[in-house]
């Protein structure tokens, strides 16, 4: 089992990216996915990262980062929009499980972003609770356009950065951990076609203090 108390935020980030590189090159190791691992972590979990990503079915975290059982604490919502339940889950991963890294994972061809763009252009807003998702993404669309960035990938990057900042603004628990060098929050943009995850935002990544045991 990965001993997260020995990992700095940078260590955890590099561990995650190494797994993504294996996935991209078609050489995954499928670690921690056997019966031995299942039995090992049954009493308790010790993931090395919180993964807050979009619910898109093409974004299966353990697959695209070549991880296994007990490695990632995964929280997902459509468009990685932030609500109380998501914040509470992320804080649990950081404050209770001592994860040194929180990752916001967005991706191209995101339906939530496309719907928000359409709504901002005067199109029809979806009904039901889907409307709430679109309304939470719309500020990122408007902010990107206000800065002269209207390409889909530019709006995606803005939305990822906005989510990273929003987590730190709304969660004192997370902000304090980052300020103390015990955690980092990064934003990654995932490309569906080639499977690569690119860094677009980083807060506290170069902290060198390992998480508390």
N, C-alpha and C positions, 0 to 999 in steps of 0.2 A: 504494500500500500504506500502511495506517495505520502511522505511526511511533510505536510504543508508548513509545519512550524520551522522547517529549514529552508523554505522558499521565500525569496523576496518577490515583490510584485513583478520585477523584471524577469526573474527566473520563471515564474508562472506564465508570463506572456510568451517567453521563448519556448517553453514546453508546448504551449498551445499552437504556436506558429509552426513548430517542427512537425506536429501532427498534421496540420493543414498541408504542409509541403509534401508529406508522404501521400496524402489523398490526391493532391494535384498531379503528382507524377505517377499515380497508379501503383504505388508500392506500400499500401497500408499494412500495418503490423497487427491491427485488431487487438490491441492490448487489453488485458483485464476483462475478458469476455468469456471466461471459462468457468467451470464448476468450482474450481479452487477459489477464484476471486469472489464468486457468489457467496461461498461459505465464509470467506475471510471478512467481508464487510457486513454480513448479516447483523452483528451486534451493534455496529455504529458506522457512520459515514464520515469521511474526511476529504471532501472534494477540494481541488486546488483552485477552482475558479467558479464564479457565478456567471452564467451565460444568460443575458437578457436579450432575447431575439424576437424577430417576427415569427408568427405562427405558420408561415408558409410551409407547405409540405415538403418543399425542396431544400429546407434548411435544417435537416436533422443534425443537431449539434455533435453528438458523439461520432457520427459518420464523417462529417466534413472536417473534423479536427482529429480524427483517428484516435479516439479515446474509448474508455470502457465503463463498466459498472463502477459507480462511486467516484468517478473523476470530475464530473461537472455537475453543478447545481443549476438546473435549467428552469428558467422562467420565460414564458412566451406569451405575447399578445399580438393581435393583428397590428401591423405597422409599428411594433414595439412602443405602443402608447403607454403612458405611465398613469396608473391609478393607484389607489390605496393598497389594493391586494398585491399588486406587483411590487410596490415599494416595501411592503411588509415582508414579502418573500425574499427580496434582495437583502434587506437588513438582516433577516434571519441567516442567510448565507454568510454574511460578513461578520455579524456580531456573535452569533451562536456557533457557527461552523468554522469561523476564523479564516475564511477564504481571503487570500491576499490580492485577488484580482476580480474585478467586475468588468465584463465585456458587454457592450451594446452592439448587437449584430443586425445590420440592415442589409438589404440586397437590391440588385437591379430588378426591373420589371415588377416592382412591388405594387400590388393591387390597391393598397390603402393610399399610397402616394398618388397613383394614377387617378383614383377617385377624388382625392383632395384637389388635384390640379384641375380636374373637370369642374368641380364645384366652384373653385375660385374663378373659373372662366364663365360662370353663370349657368353651368349645367345643373342637372337635377341632383339633389342630395339624396342619398339612400335613406330608406325608411328604417324604423326600428332602432336597435342599439348600434347598428352599423353606422348610423348617422353620427353617433358619439365618437366613434373611431375616426371618421373623416374630419370632424371638427377639431379633434386634437392634433391631427397632422397638418391641417390648413395653415397654422401660424408659421410652420417651417417653409411651406410653399411661398407664403407672402414675404417672409424674411429674405429668402433667396432671390426672389424677383426684385425686391427693393434694392438689393445689392448688385443688380444687373446679371444675375445668374438664373437662367430659365431652362437650361438643359436638364433632362431627367437625372443624369448622374450628379449634377450640381445640386439639385434639390434634394436628392438622396443624401449627399454628404452633409448638407445643412441640417436635415432632419436627424441624422445620427449625432452631429455635434450638439444640436438642441436637446436631444434626449440625454446625452452625457451631462450637459450643464444642468438640466432639470433635475436629474437624480441628486446631484450635489447641492442644489438649491433647496430641494424639498426634504432631503434626509440629513439631519444633523449627525446621526450615527455614522453614515457613510462619509460625510465631509470631515468629521473629526478623525476618522481612520486614515483618510488620505493626507490630512494635514500632519498627522503624526508619523507618516511614512510607513504605515502598517498595511496600506492597501492602495491600489491604483484603479482608476476607471479609464477604460479605453473604448474607442468606437471603431468598429471594423465594417468595411463595406465588402460584401460577398458577391462575386461574379458567378452567376448561374452556369454560364457556358463552360468556363474552365475550372471552376471550383476554388478559385483563389480568394483569400481574405486580405484586404488592404487596409492599413492603418490610416484613419482620417481624423482621429481626435485622441488626445492623451492627457490625463490629469494624474500626476504623481507616479508615473511609470518608472522613473529613475530612482525612486526611494530604495534604500538599501537595508531597511530594517525588516527582519523576518517577522511573520505573524506570531502572535503570542501562542504558547502551547496551552 
